[in-house]
Amino acid sequence: MIQLLSSMLLFGGAVLHPAIATAHSWYPGRCCKDRDCFAADRVERLTDGTLLLARGSIVVRVTKSFPVEASPDGRPHFCVWDSGWGFEARCVFLPAGA
């Protein structure tokens, strides 16, 4: 009974938050530690090649030498960790040609 209730709660969470459930399903474990990976709602390339990626109030700066991976869904994504100085990029996924 408890297992059934747990399954129902997990399924309900996926239905209520499908973007989170779907997005986190493909992020590599080395990048994602629960809910710290996001589809970017803003991407800006600065003149020096630095990328700014944002999701709401979470903004990271990524140097042009940072390793960027191909995005499996064709949208920009990033994973972060809190360095104590703010959010830092752990992984970045960009569409081909971006």
C-alpha positions in Angstrom: 0.0 0.0 0.0 2.8 2.4 0.9 4.6 1.6 -2.3 1.4 2.2 -4.3 1.0 5.6 -2.6 4.6 6.5 -3.3 4.2 5.6 -7.0 1.1 7.7 -7.2 2.8 10.7 -5.6 5.8 10.4 -8.0 3.5 10.1 -11.0 1.4 13.0 -9.8 4.5 15.1 -9.5 5.6 14.3 -13.0 2.1 15.2 -14.3 2.0 18.5 -12.4 5.6 19.4 -13.4 6.2 17.6 -16.8 8.9 20.0 -17.9 11.0 19.3 -14.8 10.4 15.5 -15.0 11.1 15.3 -18.7 14.1 17.6 -18.7 15.9 15.9 -15.8 15.4 12.5 -17.4 18.2 13.1 -20.0 20.8 15.2 -18.1 23.9 13.2 -17.3 24.4 12.3 -13.6 27.7 14.2 -13.6 25.8 17.4 -14.4 22.6 17.1 -12.5 22.2 16.7 -8.7 18.4 16.8 -8.4 16.8 20.0 -9.7 19.9 22.1 -10.7 19.6 21.8 -14.5 17.4 24.1 -16.5 16.3 24.9 -20.0 17.6 28.4 -20.5 15.0 31.1 -21.1 17.7 33.6 -22.2 21.0 33.1 -23.9 23.3 36.0 -24.8 26.8 35.9 -26.3 29.0 38.8 -25.3 31.6 40.3 -27.6 34.5 38.4 -25.9 32.7 35.1 -26.6 31.4 34.7 -23.0 27.9 33.2 -22.9 25.3 34.4 -20.4 22.6 31.7 -19.7 19.6 32.5 -17.6 16.5 30.8 -16.2 14.6 33.4 -14.2 16.9 34.8 -11.6 19.6 32.1 -12.1 22.3 33.5 -14.4 25.6 32.0 -15.2 28.6 33.3 -17.2 30.4 30.7 -19.3 33.7 31.4 -20.9 34.3 30.5 -24.6 36.7 27.8 -23.4 34.1 26.0 -21.3 33.2 22.6 -22.8 29.7 22.8 -24.4 27.8 19.7 -25.3 25.1 19.1 -27.9 21.6 19.5 -26.7 19.5 16.4 -27.4 16.2 18.5 -27.7 17.6 21.4 -29.7 17.2 23.9 -26.9 19.8 25.5 -24.7 20.2 24.0 -21.2 22.6 24.5 -18.3 23.3 22.8 -14.9 24.6 24.8 -12.0 26.2 24.4 -8.6 26.5 27.0 -5.8 30.2 27.9 -5.4 29.6 30.1 -2.3 30.1 33.1 -4.6 27.0 32.4 -6.6 25.9 29.9 -9.3 28.5 28.4 -11.5 28.0 26.3 -14.6 28.6 22.6 -14.3 27.4 21.6 -17.8 26.1 23.5 -20.8 24.1 22.0 -23.7 23.5 24.1 -26.8 21.7 23.4 -30.1 23.9 22.5 -33.0 25.5 25.6 -34.6 24.8 27.9 -31.6 
